Amino acid sequence: MARNIRLCDIGVKILKFFLITSTAIVFSFVLFGLILKTWNIGANPFLWLTVGVGLFVIEFVLFWIGIIMVYVSSLQLGFKTRLLGIVCGWIPIVNLFTLMKIIRICSEEVALERRLLTRDLARKDEQVCKTRYPILLVHGVFFRDFEHFNYWGRIPKELEKNGATLYYGEHNSAAAVADSAKELEKRILDIVHQTGCGKVNIIAHSKGGLDSRAAIAATSAGEYVASLTTINTPHRGCEFADYLLNEIPEKQQQVIAEKYNSLAAKLGDRDPDFLAAVYDLTSEKCRARNEVIHDDPRVFYQSVGSVLQGPSSGQFPLNFTYNLVKYFDGENDGLVGDKSFSWGASFQMLRNDGAKRGISHGDMIDLNRQNIHGFDVREFYVQLVSGLKERGF
């Protein structure tokens, strides 16, 4: 079990012990007080005060040890719950209900991780993700998959535990599709030549799917790709992007682009191009590109998409963009319309209707490290890669 989960488990046990003992202490003091008053029995005030202060100190220390442990180790509490705990911690009665909520969330997190660990241990020898060719994970726009931030959340570790060999695209966070394709070509050739693996299986998220298709069709990389799986990729573009670019004045676009490019360069991008990346996501640009970028018959193509059930289902900022995208593109994941996802020989749409939540653009890469009822993103990727193995890739 991961260190943070072990720490969270200990913290939960301490908080449960605190909750039980503090309730018992308060009840005991009230009960003894009533008995003494009813029977008119005298008591030593100093003794009561000493015992009371001693117990308070013990409970105080227990609480803060437990709460600090779960606050620093839990991935599921989230900012709002942590803030609620801090604010409500000083309000009698309310603080107990808040504490019980914290204990419940953390207990569920620990229980889930234990189940996942048991499952992984049971199939360890099977190496269900040990594909013939290694996996190349290709990130989407405005993010990087190396340095400073883990784009794929808890997914890579889960795949590696089940036998996968992983590489990352390591290309710019923002660039035109054609430029990103050239970067991916170099990355693919480097992997193949350095490892002798022959080919790679690409799993690409969002714009990364467009970049990968272009790399396969318009560069020498196609020969070295066995399969391409696109995740929530806008193959037919985003009509809301067309609208925004038409509405936002060019001068303002340039200001935003310059600020982004400057920041991206400081974080490691080589000549980032914000506007080129954004314009290549429009339906107009995608339509034109689809006419000249054709699938390679040597490569197996498949795709996955997901949709949210409403704006309240998505994490910031997708809760704000959902309705705008819906107006132009219909059902969507907070950024991309459902009609834009499908590409290749196989397509899978994920809805998670039972949870009345759906699955967002960010959920598909475990962006917020959030456990979603009815959808285990880590296991989804395990089964996805396992499917590639079964196909001989």
ZIUR-V544871 format. One record per backbone hydrogen bond with DSSP energy under -1.0 kcal/mol. CO is the residue of the C=O (numbers start at 1). NH is the residue of the N-H. E is the energy in kcal/mol with one decimal. If there is no record, write none. Layout:
CO:NH:E / CO:NH:E
//
This chain:
2:6:-2.2 / 3:7:-2.4 / 4:8:-2.2 / 5:9:-2.7 / 6:10:-2.1 / 7:11:-2.3 / 8:12:-2.6 / 9:13:-2.1 / 10:14:-2.2 / 11:15:-2.3 / 12:16:-2.6 / 13:17:-2.2 / 14:18:-2.6 / 15:19:-2.6 / 16:20:-2.4 / 17:21:-2.9 / 18:22:-2.8 / 19:23:-1.6 / 20:24:-2.3 / 21:25:-2.7 / 22:26:-2.3 / 23:27:-2.4 / 24:28:-2.5 / 25:29:-2.5 / 26:30:-2.2 / 27:31:-2.6 / 28:32:-3.0 / 29:33:-2.2 / 30:34:-2.2 / 31:35:-2.3 / 32:36:-2.7 / 33:37:-2.2 / 34:38:-2.9 / 35:39:-2.5 / 36:41:-2.5 / 44:48:-2.1 / 45:49:-2.5 / 46:50:-2.6 / 47:51:-2.7 / 48:52:-2.7 / 49:53:-2.7 / 50:54:-2.4 / 51:55:-2.6 / 52:56:-2.2 / 53:57:-2.4 / 54:58:-2.0 / 55:59:-2.6 / 56:60:-2.8 / 57:61:-2.5 / 58:62:-2.4 / 59:63:-2.7 / 60:64:-2.2 / 61:65:-2.2 / 62:66:-2.4 / 63:67:-3.1 / 64:68:-2.0 / 65:69:-1.9 / 66:70:-2.1 / 67:71:-2.2 / 68:72:-2.1 / 69:73:-1.1 / 70:74:-2.4 / 78:82:-1.9 / 79:83:-2.7 / 80:84:-2.6 / 81:85:-2.2 / 82:86:-1.9 / 83:87:-2.6 / 84:88:-2.8 / 88:91:-1.8 / 91:95:-2.6 / 92:94:-2.9 / 93:97:-1.6 / 94:98:-2.3 / 95:99:-2.3 / 96:100:-2.3 / 97:101:-1.8 / 98:102:-2.1 / 99:103:-2.6 / 100:104:-2.3 / 101:105:-2.5 / 102:106:-2.3 / 103:107:-2.5 / 104:108:-2.3 / 105:109:-1.8 / 106:110:-2.4 / 107:111:-2.6 / 108:112:-2.3 / 109:113:-2.3 / 110:114:-2.1 / 111:115:-2.0 / 112:116:-2.6 / 113:117:-2.3 / 114:118:-2.4 / 115:119:-2.3 / 116:120:-2.6 / 117:121:-2.4 / 118:122:-1.9 / 119:123:-1.3 / 123:126:-1.1 / 127:130:-2.1 / 129:131:-1.8 / 134:201:-3.0 / 135:167:-2.3 / 136:203:-2.5 / 137:169:-2.2 / 138:205:-2.4 / 150:153:-1.4 / 152:155:-1.9 / 154:158:-1.4 / 155:159:-2.3 / 156:160:-2.7 / 157:161:-2.4 / 159:164:-2.5 / 160:163:-1.9 / 162:129:-3.1 / 165:135:-3.1 / 167:137:-2.9 / 173:142:-3.0 / 174:273:-2.4 / 176:180:-2.6 / 177:181:-2.4 / 178:182:-1.4 / 179:183:-1.8 / 180:184:-2.5 / 181:185:-2.2 / 182:186:-2.0 / 183:187:-2.1 / 184:188:-3.0 / 185:189:-2.5 / 186:190:-2.3 / 187:191:-2.3 / 188:192:-2.6 / 189:193:-2.6 / 190:194:-2.4 / 191:195:-2.1 / 192:196:-2.2 / 197:199:-1.4 / 200:226:-2.7 / 201:136:-3.3 / 202:229:-2.9 / 203:138:-2.4 / 204:231:-3.4 / 205:208:-2.2 / 206:209:-2.1 / 207:211:-2.5 / 208:212:-2.2 / 209:213:-2.2 / 210:214:-2.2 / 211:215:-2.2 / 212:216:-2.3 / 213:217:-2.3 / 214:218:-3.0 / 221:224:-2.3 / 222:225:-1.4 / 224:200:-1.6 / 226:300:-2.1 / 227:202:-3.0 / 228:302:-2.3 / 229:204:-2.8 / 230:304:-2.4 / 231:206:-2.8 / 233:235:-1.9 / 234:237:-1.8 / 238:242:-1.2 / 239:243:-2.0 / 240:244:-2.4 / 241:245:-2.3 / 242:246:-1.7 / 243:247:-1.8 / 244:248:-2.7 / 249:253:-2.1 / 250:254:-2.2 / 251:255:-1.8 / 252:256:-2.3 / 253:257:-2.6 / 254:258:-2.6 / 255:259:-2.0 / 256:260:-2.5 / 257:261:-3.1 / 258:262:-2.0 / 259:263:-2.0 / 260:264:-3.2 / 261:265:-2.1 / 262:266:-1.5 / 263:267:-1.3 / 264:269:-2.6 / 265:268:-1.0 / 273:277:-1.8 / 274:278:-2.3 / 275:279:-2.9 / 276:280:-1.5 / 278:281:-1.7 / 279:282:-1.3 / 281:238:-2.1 / 282:286:-2.4 / 283:287:-2.3 / 284:288:-1.9 / 285:289:-2.4 / 286:290:-2.6 / 289:292:-1.2 / 289:293:-2.5 / 296:299:-2.1 / 300:228:-2.9 / 301:345:-2.1 / 302:230:-2.2 / 303:348:-1.9 / 304:232:-3.1 / 305:350:-2.9 / 307:359:-2.3 / 310:313:-1.4 / 315:318:-1.6 / 317:320:-1.6 / 317:321:-1.3 / 318:322:-1.7 / 321:325:-2.7 / 322:326:-2.5 / 323:327:-1.9 / 324:328:-1.3 / 325:329:-3.9 / 326:330:-1.5 / 331:338:-3.1 / 332:308:-2.8 / 333:361:-2.3 / 336:333:-1.7 / 337:340:-1.7 / 340:235:-1.8 / 346:303:-2.7 / 348:305:-2.5 / 350:307:-1.5 / 353:356:-1.6 / 357:309:-2.1 / 360:364:-1.3 / 362:365:-1.7 / 362:367:-2.4 / 363:366:-1.7 / 366:369:-1.0 / 372:375:-2.2 / 376:380:-2.2 / 377:381:-1.8 / 378:382:-1.8 / 379:383:-2.6 / 380:384:-2.0 / 381:385:-2.7 / 382:386:-2.5 / 383:387:-2.0 / 384:388:-1.3 / 385:389:-2.1 / 386:390:-2.2 / 387:391:-1.3 / 388:393:-2.5 / 389:392:-1.6 / 393:133:-2.0
//
